[in-house]
Amino acid sequence: MNEIFNTLKLEKHPDKTFIGKIDKGFDFLGYHFSPAGLTVATGTLMKFVARAIRLYEQERGKPEGSPQLGLYVRRWVRWVEGGLMTKE
């Protein structure tokens, strides 16, 4: 990778880039890539839960519930499913 980066005159960000063996897996664009397969990254899941809790708390007690929370969950699930789709 370093040779390719040098050829393309690209630099790695020192705080965000680690080049290692794929066997350990890596996170990219919210997903975790590993030899076992593709999953949602742990950090992505934690951020989803934190935001869902905030939306719930903001609209708790409303008679119609939380339309913002429902919309957020539906969109997030659609994003997850879109990224994890496999060709059969």
Biopython code that builds the backbone (N, CA, C, O; Angstrom):
import numpy as np
from Bio.PDB.StructureBuilder import StructureBuilder

atoms = [
    (1, "MET", "N", (0.825, -1.186, 0.000)),
    (1, "MET", "CA", (0.000, 0.000, 0.000)),
    (1, "MET", "C", (0.871, 1.253, 0.000)),
    (1, "MET", "O", (0.603, 2.208, -0.729)),
    (2, "ASN", "N", (1.900, 1.240, 0.811)),
    (2, "ASN", "CA", (2.770, 2.424, 0.869)),
    (2, "ASN", "C", (3.383, 2.732, -0.494)),
    (2, "ASN", "O", (3.489, 3.896, -0.879)),
    (3, "GLU", "N", (3.787, 1.694, -1.225)),
    (3, "GLU", "CA", (4.364, 1.909, -2.555)),
    (3, "GLU", "C", (3.330, 2.511, -3.501)),
    (3, "GLU", "O", (3.644, 3.419, -4.271)),
    (4, "ILE", "N", (2.115, 2.013, -3.446)),
    (4, "ILE", "CA", (1.053, 2.544, -4.304)),
    (4, "ILE", "C", (0.761, 3.996, -3.940)),
    (4, "ILE", "O", (0.622, 4.841, -4.824)),
    (5, "PHE", "N", (0.668, 4.290, -2.642)),
    (5, "PHE", "CA", (0.433, 5.664, -2.201)),
    (5, "PHE", "C", (1.544, 6.584, -2.697)),
    (5, "PHE", "O", (1.274, 7.685, -3.177)),
    (6, "ASN", "N", (2.774, 6.141, -2.585)),
    (6, "ASN", "CA", (3.902, 6.961, -3.039)),
    (6, "ASN", "C", (3.832, 7.204, -4.546)),
    (6, "ASN", "O", (4.079, 8.317, -5.010)),
    (7, "THR", "N", (3.496, 6.165, -5.305)),
    (7, "THR", "CA", (3.383, 6.295, -6.758)),
    (7, "THR", "C", (2.307, 7.313, -7.124)),
    (7, "THR", "O", (2.477, 8.095, -8.059)),
    (8, "LEU", "N", (1.200, 7.299, -6.383)),
    (8, "LEU", "CA", (0.081, 8.210, -6.656)),
    (8, "LEU", "C", (0.253, 9.567, -5.992)),
    (8, "LEU", "O", (-0.595, 10.451, -6.121)),
    (9, "LYS", "N", (1.371, 9.719, -5.274)),
    (9, "LYS", "CA", (1.660, 10.952, -4.543)),
    (9, "LYS", "C", (0.555, 11.282, -3.522)),
    (9, "LYS", "O", (0.119, 12.426, -3.393)),
    (10, "LEU", "N", (0.129, 10.249, -2.817)),
    (10, "LEU", "CA", (-0.881, 10.391, -1.771)),
    (10, "LEU", "C", (-0.229, 10.253, -0.404)),
    (10, "LEU", "O", (0.786, 9.573, -0.253)),
    (11, "GLU", "N", (-0.820, 10.903, 0.588)),
    (11, "GLU", "CA", (-0.326, 10.801, 1.957)),
    (11, "GLU", "C", (-1.412, 10.215, 2.847)),
    (11, "GLU", "O", (-2.597, 10.501, 2.676)),
    (12, "LYS", "N", (-0.993, 9.401, 3.785)),
    (12, "LYS", "CA", (-1.923, 8.861, 4.775)),
    (12, "LYS", "C", (-2.094, 9.891, 5.882)),
    (12, "LYS", "O", (-1.138, 10.571, 6.253)),
    (13, "HIS", "N", (-3.302, 10.008, 6.405)),
    (13, "HIS", "CA", (-3.525, 10.880, 7.555)),
    (13, "HIS", "C", (-2.893, 10.189, 8.761)),
    (13, "HIS", "O", (-3.229, 9.039, 9.040)),
    (14, "PRO", "N", (-1.990, 10.852, 9.485)),
    (14, "PRO", "CA", (-1.251, 10.178, 10.560)),
    (14, "PRO", "C", (-2.132, 9.701, 11.723)),
    (14, "PRO", "O", (-1.787, 8.729, 12.394)),
    (15, "ASP", "N", (-3.255, 10.368, 11.966)),
    (15, "ASP", "CA", (-4.093, 9.971, 13.098)),
    (15, "ASP", "C", (-5.176, 8.969, 12.725)),
    (15, "ASP", "O", (-5.767, 8.351, 13.610)),
    (16, "LYS", "N", (-5.449, 8.794, 11.442)),
    (16, "LYS", "CA", (-6.585, 7.972, 11.049)),
    (16, "LYS", "C", (-6.203, 6.735, 10.248)),
    (16, "LYS", "O", (-7.044, 5.863, 10.030)),
    (17, "THR", "N", (-4.995, 6.644, 9.820)),
    (17, "THR", "CA", (-4.643, 5.574, 8.900)),
    (17, "THR", "C", (-3.701, 4.572, 9.538)),
    (17, "THR", "O", (-2.665, 4.926, 10.100)),
    (18, "PHE", "N", (-4.092, 3.312, 9.434)),
    (18, "PHE", "CA", (-3.233, 2.220, 9.859)),
    (18, "PHE", "C", (-3.325, 1.151, 8.786)),
    (18, "PHE", "O", (-4.422, 0.702, 8.453)),
    (19, "ILE", "N", (-2.229, 0.751, 8.258)),
    (19, "ILE", "CA", (-2.226, -0.306, 7.268)),
    (19, "ILE", "C", (-1.704, -1.565, 7.943)),
    (19, "ILE", "O", (-0.559, -1.623, 8.392)),
    (20, "GLY", "N", (-2.560, -2.557, 8.004)),
    (20, "GLY", "CA", (-2.211, -3.816, 8.653)),
    (20, "GLY", "C", (-2.775, -4.979, 7.853)),
    (20, "GLY", "O", (-3.213, -4.821, 6.713)),
    (21, "LYS", "N", (-2.755, -6.126, 8.463)),
    (21, "LYS", "CA", (-3.265, -7.315, 7.796)),
    (21, "LYS", "C", (-4.790, -7.296, 7.788)),
    (21, "LYS", "O", (-5.426, -6.896, 8.764)),
    (22, "ILE", "N", (-5.352, -7.725, 6.691)),
    (22, "ILE", "CA", (-6.807, -7.755, 6.558)),
    (22, "ILE", "C", (-7.426, -8.770, 7.518)),
    (22, "ILE", "O", (-8.609, -8.675, 7.844)),
    (23, "ASP", "N", (-6.641, -9.724, 7.964)),
    (23, "ASP", "CA", (-7.148, -10.750, 8.886)),
    (23, "ASP", "C", (-7.726, -10.135, 10.154)),
    (23, "ASP", "O", (-8.626, -10.709, 10.768)),
    (24, "LYS", "N", (-7.221, -8.982, 10.544)),
    (24, "LYS", "CA", (-7.715, -8.324, 11.753)),
    (24, "LYS", "C", (-9.012, -7.574, 11.496)),
    (24, "LYS", "O", (-9.720, -7.228, 12.442)),
    (25, "GLY", "N", (-9.333, -7.318, 10.238)),
    (25, "GLY", "CA", (-10.523, -6.573, 9.886)),
    (25, "GLY", "C", (-10.282, -5.075, 9.980)),
    (25, "GLY", "O", (-9.291, -4.624, 10.555)),
    (26, "PHE", "N", (-11.211, -4.309, 9.404)),
    (26, "PHE", "CA", (-11.095, -2.849, 9.449)),
    (26, "PHE", "C", (-12.477, -2.228, 9.265)),
    (26, "PHE", "O", (-13.382, -2.843, 8.702)),
    (27, "ASP", "N", (-12.618, -1.001, 9.750)),
    (27, "ASP", "CA", (-13.859, -0.241, 9.606)),
    (27, "ASP", "C", (-13.712, 0.745, 8.454)),
    (27, "ASP", "O", (-12.678, 1.395, 8.300)),
    (28, "PHE", "N", (-14.771, 0.842, 7.647)),
    (28, "PHE", "CA", (-14.777, 1.784, 6.539)),
    (28, "PHE", "C", (-16.217, 2.155, 6.238)),
    (28, "PHE", "O", (-17.052, 1.279, 6.014)),
    (29, "LEU", "N", (-16.513, 3.449, 6.230)),
    (29, "LEU", "CA", (-17.835, 3.984, 5.915)),
    (29, "LEU", "C", (-18.945, 3.369, 6.763)),
    (29, "LEU", "O", (-20.051, 3.137, 6.275)),
    (30, "GLY", "N", (-18.645, 3.108, 8.027)),
    (30, "GLY", "CA", (-19.664, 2.627, 8.954)),
    (30, "GLY", "C", (-19.824, 1.123, 9.017)),
    (30, "GLY", "O", (-20.620, 0.616, 9.808)),
    (31, "TYR", "N", (-19.084, 0.408, 8.202)),
    (31, "TYR", "CA", (-19.158, -1.056, 8.191)),
    (31, "TYR", "C", (-17.829, -1.637, 8.659)),
    (31, "TYR", "O", (-16.792, -0.976, 8.597)),
    (32, "HIS", "N", (-17.875, -2.884, 9.130)),
    (32, "HIS", "CA", (-16.654, -3.578, 9.541)),
    (32, "HIS", "C", (-16.406, -4.704, 8.545)),
    (32, "HIS", "O", (-17.245, -5.588, 8.371)),
    (33, "PHE", "N", (-15.252, -4.662, 7.895)),
    (33, "PHE", "CA", (-14.856, -5.662, 6.922)),
    (33, "PHE", "C", (-13.890, -6.625, 7.594)),
    (33, "PHE", "O", (-12.914, -6.198, 8.211)),
    (34, "SER", "N", (-14.157, -7.924, 7.479)),
    (34, "SER", "CA", (-13.267, -8.928, 8.054)),
    (34, "SER", "C", (-13.386, -10.215, 7.242)),
    (34, "SER", "O", (-14.290, -10.351, 6.418)),
    (35, "PRO", "N", (-12.476, -11.157, 7.475)),
    (35, "PRO", "CA", (-12.585, -12.435, 6.765)),
    (35, "PRO", "C", (-13.906, -13.147, 7.056)),
    (35, "PRO", "O", (-14.367, -13.942, 6.238)),
    (36, "ALA", "N", (-14.520, -12.874, 8.208)),
    (36, "ALA", "CA", (-15.797, -13.499, 8.564)),
    (36, "ALA", "C", (-16.972, -12.894, 7.807)),
    (36, "ALA", "O", (-18.053, -13.482, 7.771)),
    (37, "GLY", "N", (-16.773, -11.730, 7.205)),
    (37, "GLY", "CA", (-17.845, -11.103, 6.450)),
    (37, "GLY", "C", (-17.997, -9.632, 6.778)),
    (37, "GLY", "O", (-17.168, -9.046, 7.475)),
    (38, "LEU", "N", (-19.054, -9.049, 6.273)),
    (38, "LEU", "CA", (-19.338, -7.632, 6.427)),
    (38, "LEU", "C", (-20.407, -7.441, 7.492)),
    (38, "LEU", "O", (-21.448, -8.098, 7.461)),
    (39, "THR", "N", (-20.148, -6.541, 8.436)),
    (39, "THR", "CA", (-21.106, -6.229, 9.494)),
    (39, "THR", "C", (-21.106, -4.715, 9.717)),
    (39, "THR", "O", (-20.285, -3.992, 9.152)),
    (40, "VAL", "N", (-22.034, -4.256, 10.545)),
    (40, "VAL", "CA", (-22.043, -2.847, 10.937)),
    (40, "VAL", "C", (-20.934, -2.652, 11.959)),
    (40, "VAL", "O", (-20.787, -3.466, 12.871)),
    (41, "ALA", "N", (-20.155, -1.591, 11.822)),
    (41, "ALA", "CA", (-19.062, -1.312, 12.755)),
    (41, "ALA", "C", (-19.640, -1.010, 14.145)),
    (41, "ALA", "O", (-20.718, -0.427, 14.264)),
    (42, "THR", "N", (-18.926, -1.406, 15.173)),
    (42, "THR", "CA", (-19.362, -1.194, 16.551)),
    (42, "THR", "C", (-19.602, 0.287, 16.836)),
    (42, "THR", "O", (-20.600, 0.640, 17.464)),
    (43, "GLY", "N", (-18.711, 1.142, 16.387)),
    (43, "GLY", "CA", (-18.866, 2.580, 16.610)),
    (43, "GLY", "C", (-20.122, 3.129, 15.949)),
    (43, "GLY", "O", (-20.784, 4.009, 16.499)),
    (44, "THR", "N", (-20.449, 2.613, 14.777)),
    (44, "THR", "CA", (-21.645, 3.037, 14.067)),
    (44, "THR", "C", (-22.889, 2.651, 14.852)),
    (44, "THR", "O", (-23.821, 3.444, 14.982)),
    (45, "LEU", "N", (-22.899, 1.440, 15.368)),
    (45, "LEU", "CA", (-24.031, 0.966, 16.164)),
    (45, "LEU", "C", (-24.182, 1.786, 17.445)),
    (45, "LEU", "O", (-25.300, 2.124, 17.835)),
    (46, "MET", "N", (-23.077, 2.103, 18.092)),
    (46, "MET", "CA", (-23.127, 2.899, 19.319)),
    (46, "MET", "C", (-23.665, 4.303, 19.039)),
    (46, "MET", "O", (-24.442, 4.833, 19.832)),
    (47, "LYS", "N", (-23.261, 4.907, 17.925)),
    (47, "LYS", "CA", (-23.766, 6.233, 17.564)),
    (47, "LYS", "C", (-25.258, 6.186, 17.252)),
    (47, "LYS", "O", (-25.993, 7.114, 17.591)),
    (48, "PHE", "N", (-25.708, 5.108, 16.607)),
    (48, "PHE", "CA", (-27.130, 4.944, 16.315)),
    (48, "PHE", "C", (-27.945, 4.890, 17.607)),
    (48, "PHE", "O", (-28.954, 5.583, 17.741)),
    (49, "VAL", "N", (-27.509, 4.078, 18.541)),
    (49, "VAL", "CA", (-28.222, 3.943, 19.814)),
    (49, "VAL", "C", (-28.258, 5.274, 20.558)),
    (49, "VAL", "O", (-29.302, 5.658, 21.084)),
    (50, "ALA", "N", (-27.130, 5.981, 20.609)),
    (50, "ALA", "CA", (-27.075, 7.266, 21.314)),
    (50, "ALA", "C", (-28.038, 8.273, 20.688)),
    (50, "ALA", "O", (-28.734, 8.992, 21.405)),
    (51, "ARG", "N", (-28.081, 8.329, 19.368)),
    (51, "ARG", "CA", (-28.985, 9.274, 18.701)),
    (51, "ARG", "C", (-30.437, 8.873, 18.909)),
    (51, "ARG", "O", (-31.288, 9.737, 19.120)),
    (52, "ALA", "N", (-30.734, 7.582, 18.855)),
    (52, "ALA", "CA", (-32.102, 7.115, 19.078)),
    (52, "ALA", "C", (-32.566, 7.474, 20.486)),
    (52, "ALA", "O", (-33.711, 7.886, 20.675)),
    (53, "ILE", "N", (-31.694, 7.322, 21.464)),
    (53, "ILE", "CA", (-32.037, 7.683, 22.849)),
    (53, "ILE", "C", (-32.320, 9.182, 22.943)),
    (53, "ILE", "O", (-33.292, 9.596, 23.576)),
    (54, "ARG", "N", (-31.467, 9.996, 22.311)),
    (54, "ARG", "CA", (-31.688, 11.452, 22.341)),
    (54, "ARG", "C", (-33.028, 11.827, 21.716)),
    (54, "ARG", "O", (-33.768, 12.638, 22.275)),
    (55, "LEU", "N", (-33.344, 11.244, 20.563)),
    (55, "LEU", "CA", (-34.615, 11.543, 19.902)),
    (55, "LEU", "C", (-35.793, 11.101, 20.761)),
    (55, "LEU", "O", (-36.799, 11.805, 20.853)),
    (56, "TYR", "N", (-35.668, 9.938, 21.388)),
    (56, "TYR", "CA", (-36.737, 9.446, 22.263)),
    (56, "TYR", "C", (-36.950, 10.405, 23.433)),
    (56, "TYR", "O", (-38.085, 10.760, 23.753)),
    (57, "GLU", "N", (-35.876, 10.816, 24.057)),
    (57, "GLU", "CA", (-35.971, 11.710, 25.215)),
    (57, "GLU", "C", (-36.564, 13.061, 24.830)),
    (57, "GLU", "O", (-37.330, 13.641, 25.599)),
    (58, "GLN", "N", (-36.220, 13.566, 23.652)),
    (58, "GLN", "CA", (-36.721, 14.864, 23.206)),
    (58, "GLN", "C", (-38.229, 14.847, 22.971)),
    (58, "GLN", "O", (-38.895, 15.864, 23.161)),
    (59, "GLU", "N", (-38.763, 13.722, 22.567)),
    (59, "GLU", "CA", (-40.174, 13.666, 22.209)),
    (59, "GLU", "C", (-40.979, 12.761, 23.141)),
    (59, "GLU", "O", (-42.116, 12.401, 22.835)),
    (60, "ARG", "N", (-40.390, 12.401, 24.267)),
    (60, "ARG", "CA", (-41.080, 11.546, 25.236)),
    (60, "ARG", "C", (-42.318, 12.273, 25.761)),
    (60, "ARG", "O", (-42.275, 13.474, 26.029)),
    (61, "GLY", "N", (-43.405, 11.544, 25.902)),
    (61, "GLY", "CA", (-44.626, 12.110, 26.459)),
    (61, "GLY", "C", (-45.560, 12.713, 25.434)),
    (61, "GLY", "O", (-46.683, 13.086, 25.774)),
    (62, "LYS", "N", (-45.133, 12.820, 24.197)),
    (62, "LYS", "CA", (-46.028, 13.344, 23.162)),
    (62, "LYS", "C", (-47.081, 12.282, 22.839)),
    (62, "LYS", "O", (-46.750, 11.102, 22.719)),
    (63, "PRO", "N", (-48.344, 12.689, 22.699)),
    (63, "PRO", "CA", (-49.397, 11.705, 22.443)),
    (63, "PRO", "C", (-49.207, 10.930, 21.140)),
    (63, "PRO", "O", (-49.598, 9.766, 21.048)),
    (64, "GLU", "N", (-48.615, 11.562, 20.144)),
    (64, "GLU", "CA", (-48.435, 10.873, 18.850)),
    (64, "GLU", "C", (-47.126, 10.091, 18.786)),
    (64, "GLU", "O", (-46.790, 9.536, 17.740)),
    (65, "GLY", "N", (-46.399, 10.044, 19.875)),
    (65, "GLY", "CA", (-45.119, 9.339, 19.890)),
    (65, "GLY", "C", (-44.006, 10.196, 19.325)),
    (65, "GLY", "O", (-44.042, 11.422, 19.434)),
    (66, "SER", "N", (-43.028, 9.562, 18.728)),
    (66, "SER", "CA", (-41.867, 10.271, 18.212)),
    (66, "SER", "C", (-41.713, 10.025, 16.717)),
    (66, "SER", "O", (-41.051, 9.068, 16.315)),
    (67, "PRO", "N", (-42.315, 10.875, 15.888)),
    (67, "PRO", "CA", (-42.166, 10.668, 14.441)),
    (67, "PRO", "C", (-40.713, 10.799, 13.979)),
    (67, "PRO", "O", (-40.301, 10.110, 13.045)),
    (68, "GLN", "N", (-39.940, 11.662, 14.612)),
    (68, "GLN", "CA", (-38.530, 11.819, 14.224)),
    (68, "GLN", "C", (-37.741, 10.539, 14.503)),
    (68, "GLN", "O", (-36.902, 10.132, 13.700)),
    (69, "LEU", "N", (-38.016, 9.910, 15.645)),
    (69, "LEU", "CA", (-37.328, 8.660, 15.987)),
    (69, "LEU", "C", (-37.679, 7.577, 14.988)),
    (69, "LEU", "O", (-36.799, 6.863, 14.506)),
    (70, "GLY", "N", (-38.968, 7.448, 14.672)),
    (70, "GLY", "CA", (-39.387, 6.430, 13.705)),
    (70, "GLY", "C", (-38.739, 6.624, 12.352)),
    (70, "GLY", "O", (-38.283, 5.661, 11.735)),
    (71, "LEU", "N", (-38.695, 7.855, 11.888)),
    (71, "LEU", "CA", (-38.080, 8.161, 10.602)),
    (71, "LEU", "C", (-36.582, 7.845, 10.627)),
    (71, "LEU", "O", (-36.039, 7.276, 9.680)),
    (72, "TYR", "N", (-35.926, 8.224, 11.725)),
    (72, "TYR", "CA", (-34.490, 7.963, 11.855)),
    (72, "TYR", "C", (-34.199, 6.463, 11.825)),
    (72, "TYR", "O", (-33.284, 6.019, 11.133)),
    (73, "VAL", "N", (-34.976, 5.690, 12.573)),
    (73, "VAL", "CA", (-34.752, 4.236, 12.633)),
    (73, "VAL", "C", (-34.993, 3.609, 11.262)),
    (73, "VAL", "O", (-34.193, 2.786, 10.817)),
    (74, "ARG", "N", (-36.081, 3.984, 10.584)),
    (74, "ARG", "CA", (-36.368, 3.409, 9.263)),
    (74, "ARG", "C", (-35.249, 3.712, 8.262)),
    (74, "ARG", "O", (-34.836, 2.835, 7.503)),
    (75, "ARG", "N", (-34.766, 4.948, 8.264)),
    (75, "ARG", "CA", (-33.695, 5.308, 7.332)),
    (75, "ARG", "C", (-32.391, 4.594, 7.666)),
    (75, "ARG", "O", (-31.669, 4.156, 6.770)),
    (76, "TRP", "N", (-32.093, 4.480, 8.953)),
    (76, "TRP", "CA", (-30.859, 3.818, 9.356)),
    (76, "TRP", "C", (-30.897, 2.345, 8.969)),
    (76, "TRP", "O", (-29.910, 1.813, 8.462)),
    (77, "VAL", "N", (-32.033, 1.678, 9.203)),
    (77, "VAL", "CA", (-32.171, 0.259, 8.847)),
    (77, "VAL", "C", (-32.045, 0.081, 7.337)),
    (77, "VAL", "O", (-31.419, -0.873, 6.875)),
    (78, "ARG", "N", (-32.633, 0.986, 6.573)),
    (78, "ARG", "CA", (-32.520, 0.911, 5.112)),
    (78, "ARG", "C", (-31.062, 1.054, 4.679)),
    (78, "ARG", "O", (-30.611, 0.349, 3.775)),
    (79, "TRP", "N", (-30.312, 1.974, 5.328)),
    (79, "TRP", "CA", (-28.888, 2.144, 5.011)),
    (79, "TRP", "C", (-28.109, 0.868, 5.327)),
    (79, "TRP", "O", (-27.287, 0.420, 4.527)),
    (80, "VAL", "N", (-28.374, 0.287, 6.498)),
    (80, "VAL", "CA", (-27.676, -0.948, 6.893)),
    (80, "VAL", "C", (-27.966, -2.063, 5.905)),
    (80, "VAL", "O", (-27.051, -2.724, 5.414)),
    (81, "GLU", "N", (-29.246, -2.270, 5.615)),
    (81, "GLU", "CA", (-29.623, -3.350, 4.699)),
    (81, "GLU", "C", (-29.031, -3.142, 3.305)),
    (81, "GLU", "O", (-28.624, -4.105, 2.655)),
    (82, "GLY", "N", (-28.981, -1.907, 2.848)),
    (82, "GLY", "CA", (-28.410, -1.614, 1.532)),
    (82, "GLY", "C", (-26.936, -1.969, 1.458)),
    (82, "GLY", "O", (-26.462, -2.462, 0.434)),
    (83, "GLY", "N", (-26.219, -1.725, 2.527)),
    (83, "GLY", "CA", (-24.787, -2.020, 2.545)),
    (83, "GLY", "C", (-24.473, -3.481, 2.748)),
    (83, "GLY", "O", (-23.415, -3.959, 2.340)),
    (84, "LEU", "N", (-25.398, -4.199, 3.385)),
    (84, "LEU", "CA", (-25.152, -5.610, 3.676)),
    (84, "LEU", "C", (-25.780, -6.558, 2.669)),
    (84, "LEU", "O", (-25.699, -7.776, 2.827)),
    (85, "MET", "N", (-26.401, -6.012, 1.642)),
    (85, "MET", "CA", (-27.030, -6.859, 0.632)),
    (85, "MET", "C", (-25.976, -7.742, -0.040)),
    (85, "MET", "O", (-24.851, -7.316, -0.301)),
    (86, "THR", "N", (-26.374, -8.964, -0.307)),
    (86, "THR", "CA", (-25.463, -9.887, -0.984)),
    (86, "THR", "C", (-26.117, -10.378, -2.259)),
    (86, "THR", "O", (-27.340, -10.487, -2.341)),
    (87, "LYS", "N", (-25.312, -10.668, -3.230)),
    (87, "LYS", "CA", (-25.821, -11.236, -4.488)),
    (87, "LYS", "C", (-25.983, -12.724, -4.291)),
    (87, "LYS", "O", (-25.105, -13.393, -3.744)),
    (88, "GLU", "N", (-27.121, -13.240, -4.745)),
    (88, "GLU", "CA", (-27.366, -14.681, -4.605)),
    (88, "GLU", "C", (-27.336, -15.359, -5.946)),
    (88, "GLU", "O", (-27.522, -16.573, -6.028)),
]
sb = StructureBuilder()
sb.init_structure("model")
sb.init_model(0)
sb.init_chain("A")
sb.init_seg("    ")
for serial, (resi, resn, name, xyz) in enumerate(atoms, 1):
    if name == "N":
        sb.init_residue(resn, " ", resi, " ")
    sb.init_atom(name, np.array(xyz, "f"), 0.0, 1.0, " ", f" {name:<3s}", serial, name[0])
structure = sb.get_structure()
